[in-house]
Amino acid sequence: MFAPRKIADNYRELINSIGFYPSMLAVVFLLFAVFTMSIEYAEFVKALKKYLSVVLVDSEENARTILSTLAGSIISLTVFSFSMVMIVLNTASASLSPRVIPGLITRKSHQMVLGFYLGSIIYSIIMLINIKKLDDNTVAIPALGVLFSLIFGLISLALFVYFIHSISKAIQVDNVLNDLFKHTKNVIKHIIARQDEHKVDCFPDFNQWYSIESSTEGYFKGVHSDKLCAVLAEHNLQLYIVVNQGFFTVKGYPFLKSSRDLSEEPELVEKLLNCFIFYIEEYISDHYRYGLTQISEIAVKAMSPGINDPGTAVKAIDMLSILLIERLKIADTNYSFKHSDSSPLLYLHETSFDELLHDNFTPIRNYAKSDAYVMTNVLEAFKNILFVANDNEDATCSLFNYLTAIIDDINQQINNEYDRKEVTNMLNAITRISPDQGEQLLARFNAPAK
């Protein structure tokens, strides 16, 4: 029952590991080395060597020296580069957030560089062991292979310079935040585009649907929607995912609902459950919520006493406000189609706007509530969201409910008159957007302490 899901989980773990692309490139270089040796002494290659004689090695000693030097040097570059990767991951975990590590590990450019190093080493060693004496006491020198090894060595030096430049940029907090912001915004826009393409005005009453229990425990991280929609279309079935992505489920938890009773169709239930993904890591490509969480945690980390970087916290807060504004364009119930169908087959429970506010701003509010600079910028972020969401009654209600909690914290923690004046100015700006509710916030802020 669990074999297909186990295979899918192992596949995802494999392709997201730091050694996946390096291993693939090493195999490619190994095959290229075999191919080079298979044509090294062909007649057309011998003719070609006459035109390239100026850059080819004709001495056994020189060939061995060049290949040995290249292999040893690239091994040194590889060791240093892997050490740099470990330092970056350790620094990112300590100063940013452990949740950003999967994104850094799976950065394709770094893996490609490391893979090129490994492949160059393998290629040079294969060429080295093919320098041998023949029966007529002549020495077979793979001159073309040595030339390729030399070219790969020079490329490795250039890639090493690129790697140092790239890895130093990757750990800079501004670059990490910008990457998270762009990636998260792109995922949100993709959902918006899909919903605009297939608009659904009326949703079924999911309370009348039949529950399907989870057969495994773990964090629900996603679904193979194309595969699942194909199964649903085949059996004329609709499915609703009750829980949010990232929700921890246990065996027997009713996390799905189907449009018809499947209690007598265990094989179909098994086929449906095998389309769902459970694992620990958080990748933004699975859901934009993880991007918001990582940005929020970087803001919290920036406010810790050991780092004390309110500027980074403010930048993260501004990014969160822009992403939440984009989130307002997404319906609370998401859906997926099969290309040939005109009605949704799969419905997903989106994380509500209220939940996103709570999950991403509560840690910031708790850690920064005594910092007037950061809290003023939190109020400004809410003002910007209100400006866009003023016509959205549910979002406006959620924003003002949360603003009440923010004002209560500010009243308890910030007593300096200058700081309170700045807060008052920000509340006046909010009042100009929503007069009635803004006045209530001002009254609450200016009320005498109990």
N, C-alpha and C positions, 0 to 999 in steps of 0.2 A: 504493500500500500504506500509505503513511504519512499520507495526507490526513486520514482521520478522527481520527487521534491528534494531528496537527498542529492541526487545528481545535479539538480538546478542550483542548490545551495553551494555545492562544491565548485561548480563552474563559476558562480559569482565570486566566491572567495579566491579562486585561482586568478581570474582576470583582474581583480582589484589588488592583488599582491604586488609588492615592489619588485619581485623577481620575474614577473610574467613576461614583459617585453624584453628584458635582457636575455632571458632564456630563449625566446623565439629568435632574436637576432643572432645569438650564439649558434643556434642550429643552422640559420641561413649562411653564416660565414663558414661553418663546417662543410656544408654542401658545396659552397663556392670553392673551397679549398680542394675538395675532391674533383670538382669539375675542372679546375685549373690544372691539376696534375694529369687529368685524363687527356688534355689537349696540349700539354707542355711540349711534348716531343713530336707533335703532328707536323706534317710537311708544311702546311700553310702557316703554322706558328713559327717554324724555323725561318721561313721566308720573311715573316714580319720582324723577327729578331734582328735581321740584317739592317733594317732601317732604324731600329731602336738600340743599336749596339752601344751608343754613347751613354745610355742610362742603364745598361744591363751589367750585371756582375758576371765576370768570367773566371773568378778565382774561388776555390773552395773555402779558403781561409777568410776572404772578405765576406762571402755569403754567410758563413757561420757567425762571424762577428756582427754583421748587420742585423741578422735575425735574432741573435741572442740579446743584443742591445735593445732592439725594439720590444721584444717580449718582456724583458726586465723593466724597461722604462714604463711601458703601458700598465704593467702590474702595479707599479708604484702609483701611477695616476689613478688606477682603479681603487686601490686601498685608500688613498687620500680622499677621493670623491665619495666613497661609501662612508668614510668617517665624517665628512661634511654633512651628508644626509642625516646621519644619526644625531649630530650636533643640532642641526636645524629642527628635527623632530622633538628633541629634548627641550630646546629653547621655546618652540611653539607651544608645547604642552605647559611649560612653566609660566610663560608671559602672556599667552593668548588664551587658548582653550584646548583641552584634549580633543574636543570634537572636530577641530580643524585638521587633525592629523591624517585621517583617511583621504582628505582632499589633496594634501601635500604628497602623500605616498603615491597616489595614483596620477600624479602629474606626468603626462606622457613624455614631455621633452627631456626630463631628467632620466627617465627610464631608458629612453632611446640612447642617450649619451653613455650610460653605464653598459647598455647592451652592445654598443659599438666598441667600447673598450674590451669587453669579454670576447667578442667576435674577432677583434684584431689579434688578441693574444692567441686564441685558438688557431687562427690562420697562420700566424708566424711559426707556431710550434709544428704545425703540419708540414710547412715548407722546410723547417729545420730537419725533421726526421727523414725527409725525402732527399737529402744530400747524401749520396752513397756511392761507393765504388762499384763499377760494373765488372763483368767477367774479363774484359780486355784491359783491366787496370786503369781505365779512364774514370773520371768522376762525373756523375750526373748532377748537374746544378740546375734547379728549377729557376732559371733567371727571371722568367716572367712573373713567377710567384713571388720572388724576392722584390721585384719592382712594385707589385701590388702591396706587399707588406710595408714597403717604404711609404707608399702613398697613404695607406691606412694609418701609419704612424704619424704622418704630418697632419692628417685630418683629426686624429685624436688630440694632438696639441691644440688645434684650433677649437675643438669641442671642449677641451679642458678650460680654456679661457672663457668660452661661453658659459660653461657650467658654473664657474666661480661667480661670474656676473649674475647669472640667473638665480643661483641659490642664495646669494646675498640680498637680492631683491625679494625673493619669496618669503623671507622671514620678516620683512619690514611690515609693520602693522597697517600702514596705509594701503600697501599693495594687497595684503590679505583681505582687508575690508572691501576694497574696490572689487576684487575678484568675487568675493561672496555676494556683494550687492548686484553686480552685473549678472552673475549666474542665476541668482534668485529671481531677479526681475525678468529675465528671459523665460524662466519656467512659468511664472505668473502670466506673462503675455501669451505664452503658448496655450495655456488653459483658456484665457479670455478669447483668443482667436478661435479655438475649437468650439466654445460655447456660442460665439457670434455666428459661426458657420452653420451650426445646428441648434437653433433656438427651441427651447421647450418651455411652454407657458404653464402647463398643468402637469403636476406630478401625481402618481398613484398614492393611495392611502396605505403606507407601508405597515401601519398597525394591523392591517388585516392579512398580511402575508405570513408565511410559515418560516419558523426559525430553523437555522442549520447550525449545529454546534461545532466548535473547533476541535480538530483531532490532534492538535499539538500545542505546546506552550512556547511562548516567545514573543518578541516584539513584531507586530504586524507592520511591515515596511512597504508593501506594494503588491501589485498584481500584474500578471502577464495579460494585459487587457485584450490584446488581439486574439490570443489563444482562447481566453475565457469567452469572449464575445462569439467566437466561432462555435464553441460548444453550446452556448446559450441559443444561438440561432438554429443550430441543428435540432435542438430539443424544444424549440418554441417556448423559451423560458426567459424570465427576467429575474435579476438578482439585485439586492440592495445590501451594501456593506454598512453595517450599523456603526462600527467604531471608527475613530480617527486613525490615520496612519501614525505609527509610533506607539499605539496602544499596546499594553502588555496583556496578552490573552493566556488563559490556562485551558487545559483540556476540558471540554464540555461547555465552554462559554459560548452562548448564542451570538456570534459576531456577524452572521449573515441572515438574510431573509429572502425567501424565494416566492415567486408569484403562484406557485402551486406546491402541494404537499409532496415531498420527496422521501418520506419515511420508508416507502416500499421500494426505493430505487437506490440502494447503497452504492452501486457501481458508478452511477451518475454523480452522486455526492462526492465520492472519492475523486472522480475526474475533475470536478469543480474545485475541490480543496487543493488539488495539486497545482492549481494556477496561482496560488497565493504565496507570497514571499515572506519569510521570517528570518531575520538576522539582526545583529547588534549595531553595526556601523550605521552612520547617518550620512547619506549622500543627497545633495541638493537635487540631483536629477530625479530622485524618487519623489520628493515633495518639497515645495517651497518653504514649508514650515521649518525644515531643518536649517535652511539658510537664515531665517529670522532668529532661530534659537542660537546659532553660532555667533551672529552679530551681537545679540544681547549679551551672551556670555563674555565676549571680548570687552564690551562696555563695563561689565561687572568686574572683570579682571583688572581693567585699567584703573578702577577706583580702589583697588586693594592697597593697603599701606605700603607693601613692598614695591609697588609700581607707581602709584600715585600720578596718574596721567589723565586728568579730567578732560583735556582736549580730545583725546581719543574717544572717551566716553561720549562726549557731545557729538562728535562726528558719527559714531555708531547710532546715536539716538536720532539724528537727522535722517540717516539711511533707513532706519526702522519706520519713520514717519512716511517716507516716500513709498516704501514697499507696502505699508498698510493702506495707503491711498490707492495703490494699484489693486490691492486685495478687495477693495469695495466693489470692483467691477465683476467679481466672481460670484455666481449664485451659491447659496449655502449648500445646495444639493448639486453635486457634479454628476456627469453622466458620460457614458461611452457608447459608441455605435459600432456595428459591423458595417463596412463600407457600402454594402448593398441594401442596408435597411434604412427605413425612414423614421423609426422610433428607437429610443434608447433601449439597450439590453442590460446595461450595468449602471446602477446608481451608486454614487459614493457620498458618504457623509463628510462634507468639508468641515475643517476646523472653523468654528464660528469666529466672527470678528471680535466678539467679547472674550472668547478664550485666548485669542492671539494677544489681545491687550494685556490680559492677566498674566499669561505665560512669559511674555517678553519684557514687560515693564515692571512687574512686581519685584524681580531680583534687583533691577536698577533702582527702583524706589526705596527698597529696604537698605541697600548699601550706600546710597548717595543722598538720603533724606536730610542729612545735616549739611550738605554742600549746596549753598545757595546758587552758585554758578550753574551747577548741573541741573538742579531742580527747576531753575528758571528756563533752561533750555528744554526740559521735559514739557513744561507748560507751553513753550513756543511750538514744540512739535505737535502737541494736542490742538493748539490753535490752528495750525496749518491743516491738520486732518479735518477739523471742524469746518474750515472754510470750504473744503471740497465736499464733505459729507453732510452739509447743512440740510439738504433735501431728503436725506436718508434718516428716517425717524428712528429705526432700531439702532443704527450706528451712533447717532447723536445721543441717544439715551445711554448707550454703553460708555461713550466717551465722558459724559457728565457724571455718571456713577463712579467712574474711575477717578475723575478730577476731584470728586469729593474726598476720596481716600488720600489723594496727593495733598490737598489743602489741609487735611487733618494732620498729616505728617509734618508739613511745613510749620504749622502752628505750634507743634510740640517741639520741633528741633531748631527753628530759626527765630531768633529774638532780636537780632541786630536791626535797627531802624532803617539803615540804608538798604540792606538786603530785602527787608519787607516792602520797602517802597518799590523796588524792582519787580517783586512779585505782584504788587498791586497794579503796576503799569501793564504787566502781562495779562492780568485778569481783566483789566479795562479793555484790552484788545480783544479778548474772548467775548466780552459783553457786547462789543460792537457787532459781532457775528451772530450771537444768540442772546438778545437782550434779557429775556426773562430768566433763563437758567444762569446766565452770567452774573446777574444781580444777586441771585441766591448764593453763588460761590463767593462773591465779594462780601456779602453779609456774613457768611460763615467764616471767612478769613478775618474779618474785622470784629467778630464777636468777642466779648471779653472772655478771658480764660476762666475755666471752671475750677 
